[in-house]
Amino acid sequence: MKTIDGSQGEGGGQVLRTSLSLAMCLQIPIRLKNIRAGRKKPGLMRQHLTCVRAAKEICKAKVVGDELGSQEVEFYPNAIQAGDYHFAIGTAGSTCLLFQTVLPALLQANEPSTLILEGGTHNDMAPSFDFIQQSFLPRIKQIGYRLNIELCEYGFYPNGGGKWVVNILPMSSLNPLLLVKREKIQKRLAVATSARIPQHICERELRQVQKKCHWQESELEKRLVEACGPGNILSLRLTTDPSSEVFEVVGKVGISAERVANLAIREMQRYLSSSVVIGEKLADQLLLPLALGSGGSFTTLRPTLHTLTNIKVIQSLMECGIEVKRIKDDEYKIIVRNE
């Protein structure tokens, strides 16, 4: 059994999720201690508990400590089982983080699987469904992973109620992912999505993007959707074949539409002022697919503490060389060697 300290680095839920993914894929028992010690409310919240129980179901694991608030979990995996799974968080917790926890294991199964996920789909502090669809999936498909997703219902905090479906096919041959030179941006699109709030919120967000970035009307899209509760997210997308870099900010009570737009624009402009291929958020999410696949390398912005913590967890559980090289200023290269 390997012991993982959940207080290391940024001390959040990523340590738990990555550890669960690797325990399933590598078939190694793990003990997680000090879970989410870096958060105001440490221990397993509802979405983290759902991740543990989903992993438990997928590999028929023996688990000790899978209860709300638990700061220590022991996880003893068995063989990964393909199948049809339905996981509901029961709150607006992020289904996208749940998806990324169980995906690596189901990709290794010998038969197709289907996931139905219910909870939050467009959350703060987590990739949205749109980010997964537009940015994450195209990149891992380049590696050779095979899956498709479909959104059924939007889910915003605090009501949740979102739902989407994932169809996963077994892996065949995998390729290294080599992304060191940025291709020409072929398309720009600002998408303002909202449910059950005045539509002028979306309009003001898009006007701010047009004012600050000088984008054309054809590059602005207002999306009014149905959901269980109110919500809003602005997504700026820069497309190069076959993927998009996505910069998104969730609207909140007390933050103006213009402020939401400015935050997304600032993040996008930082990316555009560099020559890197992968944004800082996607960089973090590509580490596991590369480590479990055929490795690769990509250029990115200065790695976040979240990314550096993820690297440490991966290297503590598997023989994988991950090197972070500074190129210049805010630009870095991450090299993953699957040994």
N, C-alpha and C positions, 0 to 999 in steps of 0.2 A: 504494500500500500504506500502511495505517495501522499505526503501532507502538503497542502497549499494554504498559505497564509492570505486570507482575504483582505488584510489591512495593508498589504504592500501597494506601492505606487499610489494610484488615485483612490484605491480602497472602495471601489463600487461594485456593481453587479456584473461587470464584464469579467472579472476574475472567476466568478461562479459559472457564468455561461461558457466561457472558453474551456474551463476545467471539465465541465460536464460533456461538452462536445468531444474533447480528446479522450476522456475516460471511455466513452462509448466506442469511438473509432479505433482506439488502441487496445481496448479490452483490458484496462488496468483499473484496479480499485483505487479510490482516492478518499482522502479525508480533508474536508474544507473547514478551516477554523477562522474565527474573527470575520465572518461573512458581512460584507458591506460596513466594515468598521469605520470607514471614512465618511459615512452619511449621518445626518441628524437622527434618523431612525434606523439604527443598524439591524442586521438580521434579515430574514426572508420576508419581503412584502408579497402581496398576492401574485404579481407577475413573476417574481423569482421562484415562488413556490410552484407555480404552474410549469415553469421551465424544468424544475427538479422532477415533478411528477410526470411530465411528458417524456423526459429522458428515461425515467423508470419504466414507463409503459413500453417504449420502443425497444428496449433491450431487456425487459423482464428483470430489472435490477432489484437487488435487495438494498433498501435505503433506511438509514437511521437518521432521525432528526428532521424529517420533511413535515414541518408544521410552521405556521405563521410565527414570525419573530425569532425563529431558531437561528443561532449564530454559529452552529456547527452541524455539518452533515457528513455522513459516511455513505459512499456510493459504490456498490459492488455490481458491475455490469455483467450481463450474459450476452449471448449472440444477438446482433441487431436483427429485428424482425420487420420486413417490409409489410405494408398493409394500408388500410384506410383508417385514418385517425382524425378525431375531432377534439380539439382543445379549446376550451372557453376560459378566459382569464377571470371573468366575473366582475371585472372593473374596467376602467379605461386604460389599463396597463398595456404596454406596447406589444402587439402581436408580431411586429417586425423583429423585435429582439428575440421573441420566442421562436420564430421561424429560423433565425440565424443560429440558434442553439441546436435545434434538432436536424437541420438540413445536412450538415456534413455526414452524419451517421446514415441517414436515409439514402444519400447519394452512393454510399458504399454497399447498400443492400443488393441482392441478386435479382430482385423483382421490383416492379413499379410500386409506387406508393402515392396516396392522395392525402393531403392535409386540408382540413377545414379549421380555420382559426377565427376566433371571436374575441373582441375587445377593442382596444384603440388601434386605429390605422394611421392616424396623422397626429403624432405626439411630439411635444417638446422633448429635447434631450434624447432623441432616438431617430433613426431613419424612418421616413414615412413610406407608405406603400409606393408612392410615386418615385421616391429615391431608389427603392428596391427595383422597381420595374424599369426605370430609365437609366440608372447608373450601375447598380450592383449586378443585376442579371446579365446584361450584355457582356460585361467583363468576364464573369465566370463561365459564360458560354464560350468565350474565346479559348478558355482553358480546355474545354471539352465536356463540362458538366451539362446535363440535359434536364431542363425543367421549364414549366410554364406556370404563370399565375393569372388569376382573374379576380378583380374586386367586385364584391356583391353589394356591400353596404359600407358607407363611411362611418368612422367612429372617432369622435373628438373627446378630449378631456373636458368635463369630468363625467359625462354620461356614457361614453363608450358606445357599445352597440354595433361596432364595425364587424365586417365579416369578409373573408376572402378564401380562395381555394388555390391550392398548390398541387400540381401534378409533377411527380419526380420519376425520372427514368434511371435505370442503373448506369453506372459509369462504363465507358468503353475505353478508348485511348485518350490520354491526357497530354496536353502540350505545356511547355513552359510559357509563362506570360511575360513578354518582353515589351515594356512600354517606357521608353526613355526619350523619345522625341515626339513632341506634340504635333498632331496633324492640324491642318487648317480648319477653323471653326466654320461649319457649313450652315448652321441654323441657330438662331437665338429665339427664345420664347420665354415670356413672363406669364405665369399662370397664377391667378389669384382665385382661390377656392374658398367658398364659405357656405355655411348652413345656418338657417334660422337667425341671421343677423341682418341689419339693413344693408342692401346691396351697395350703398355708397362707400362702404368700407373697402370692398374690392376695387371699386372705381378709383378711389383715392390712392390705393397702393399702386395701381397700374399707372396712374397719372404721375406719381412720384418717380417711378422707373423711367417713364418717357421723358420727364423733365431732367433727371440726373444723367441718364444714359443715352438719350436721344434715339431711342428705339422707335421703329415705325408702328403704326396702328396694327398692321398685320402681325406684329411680333408680341402683341398683348392679348391675353385671353382671360375673360371673366367666366368663372365656373360656379354656378349656383346649384348646390346639390341638396339632397334629402339626407337627414341624419336624425338620430334620437335626440340630440341636443345641439346647442349652438357651437360653432367653431369656425376657425379661419386659418389658412396657411398661404403664404406667398412662396412660389417656387420659381427661381430663375434658372434657365437651362441653356447650356452651351453644348451643341451637338457636333461631334466629330464621329465619323463612321468607325465602329458601330454603336458607340455609347454616348451618353451625355454626362457632363459634370453638372450636378444639381446643387444649388445654394438655396436653402429654404429657412424660413423663419415662421414660427407659429404665432398668430396673433393672440394677445392676452388682454384682459380687462385692465384699463389704465395705461395701456401703451397705444399711442396713436397709430393710425394706418401709415402715416408718413414715416414714423419711427421704425415700424416693421420693415417697410421698404428700404429704408436707409441701412438697416442692419444686414439685410440680404445683399444689397449693392456693395457694401463694404467688403463682405466676404468674397463676393465675385471679383471685385477689383483687385484684391490681394492676389487671387489666383491669376488674373489676367496680366498683372505686372511681372509675373514670373514666366519661365519657359517650361514649367513642369507639366506632366501629363495628368497626374492623379491628384485630386484635392485631398485635404488632410483627413476628412471623414471617411472617404472611400478607402484611403490607404489602410486604415485600421481594419476595415471589413474584409480586405483582400488577403490578410495575413494567413488566416486559417486555410482558405482554399488553396493557396500556394504551398503552404507547409504540408498539407495532406495530399497535394497533387505532385506536379513535376517541378516545383519551384519557379523561379523567374526573378525579374527585377523591374522596378519602375521608379520614375522620378516623382517627387512630391514636395509639399511644403514642409516646414519644420514639424517634425512629429510631435503630436500632443502627448501629455502625460498618459492619457488613455491608451494611445498606441504603444508607448514605451512599456507600460504595464502589461499589455497584451503580449508583447514580444517576450517578456520575462516569463510569463505563465507558459507560453508555448514551449520555450526552451527548457523549462523545468520539467516538462512532461514527455518530451520527445526529442530524438536526436535530429535536430534541425538547426542549421546555421543561418542566423538572420543578422545581417550586417547593415548598419545605418551609417552612410557616408555623407558628410557635408560637402556640397558642390560649391556653393557661394551664398552669402547672405542668408536668404530665407529658403534656399533650394537644397534638397537632399535626395539621395538615392538609397533605396532600400533593396537589398539583395537577399533572396530567400533560397537557400540550398537544402533541398530535401536529401538527407544522408541516409 
